[in-house]
Amino acid sequence: MVTESGETTIAIEHERVKRVALKLGRGHAAYELAEPIRNEPTLVRITPIHMLSFDARDHFESPPTPAVWPELGSRAMQRMVVSDEAVFGPDWIQVQSGQYRYLAITGGPVMIRLVVGEYLACEVIWESRGAVWTAP
């Protein structure tokens, strides 16, 4: 859309983008952490990465060191065993360089961070996983 002053602006459908980020977050939590989560997240943040302040960008890009190891047998645990993640914490997983990367962290809240096109930064956090499986 072009404003009266001649500036080009974009109007995003925030709820639509949020649903995509949430779906990706749930998928990464299930795939990487063996944490199938169906309840609503505590927090969903979506912002263009270039709009983050220096401190916010540094915080976003720096993976926290989890207090607890991931689920035994999960991909996150396997990555920990074959790399230095046990000492230095998890690292970003590059799906396609410059296009898509993500970070999956557990050991307290489940946190998924992802970057699309080195433009859109998303973070999804679940403080409580809720009931994900019940015995018959």
Backbone hydrogen bonds, N-H to C=O, Kabsch-Sander energy under -0.5 kcal/mol:
donor,donor_aa,acceptor,acceptor_aa,energy
3,T,1,M,-0.5
3,T,7,E,-3.0
6,G,3,T,-1.6
9,T,1,M,-3.2
9,T,7,E,-0.5
12,I,10,I,-0.6
14,H,12,I,-1.3
16,R,13,E,-0.6
17,V,13,E,-2.1
18,K,14,H,-2.6
19,R,15,E,-2.1
20,V,16,R,-1.7
21,A,17,V,-2.5
22,L,18,K,-2.6
23,K,19,R,-2.2
24,L,20,V,-2.5
25,G,21,A,-2.6
26,R,22,L,-2.7
27,G,23,K,-2.2
28,H,24,L,-2.6
29,A,25,G,-2.4
30,A,26,R,-2.3
31,Y,27,G,-2.7
32,E,28,H,-2.6
33,L,28,H,-0.8
33,L,29,A,-1.0
34,A,30,A,-0.8
35,E,29,A,-2.0
37,I,35,E,-0.7
38,R,36,P,-0.5
39,N,129,R,-0.6
42,T,125,I,-2.2
43,L,125,I,-1.8
45,R,123,E,-2.8
47,T,121,A,-2.4
49,I,119,Y,-4.0
51,M,48,P,-1.8
52,L,49,I,-1.3
57,R,53,S,-2.9
58,D,54,F,-2.4
59,H,55,D,-2.5
60,F,56,A,-2.5
61,E,57,R,-2.7
62,S,58,D,-1.6
67,A,107,G,-0.9
71,E,33,L,-0.5
74,S,71,E,-2.2
75,R,31,Y,-0.6
76,A,32,E,-2.7
78,Q,74,S,-2.2
79,R,75,R,-2.8
80,M,76,A,-1.8
81,V,77,M,-2.0
82,V,78,Q,-1.8
83,S,79,R,-0.8
86,A,80,M,-0.8
86,A,83,S,-0.5
87,V,84,D,-1.2
88,F,84,D,-2.9
89,G,85,E,-2.1
93,I,102,Y,-3.4
94,Q,92,W,-0.6
95,V,93,I,-0.7
95,V,100,Y,-2.1
96,Q,100,Y,-1.8
99,Q,96,Q,-2.7
100,Y,96,Q,-2.4
101,R,115,V,-1.7
102,Y,93,I,-2.0
103,L,113,R,-2.7
105,I,111,M,-2.7
107,G,108,G,-0.6
110,V,126,W,-2.1
111,M,105,I,-2.8
111,M,109,P,-0.5
112,I,124,V,-2.8
113,R,103,L,-2.5
114,L,122,C,-2.5
115,V,101,R,-2.6
116,V,120,L,-2.3
117,G,99,Q,-4.2
117,G,115,V,-0.5
119,Y,116,V,-2.2
120,L,116,V,-2.4
121,A,47,T,-3.0
121,A,119,Y,-0.6
122,C,114,L,-2.9
123,E,45,R,-2.3
124,V,112,I,-2.8
125,I,43,L,-2.5
126,W,110,V,-2.5
127,E,125,I,-0.5
132,V,130,G,-0.6
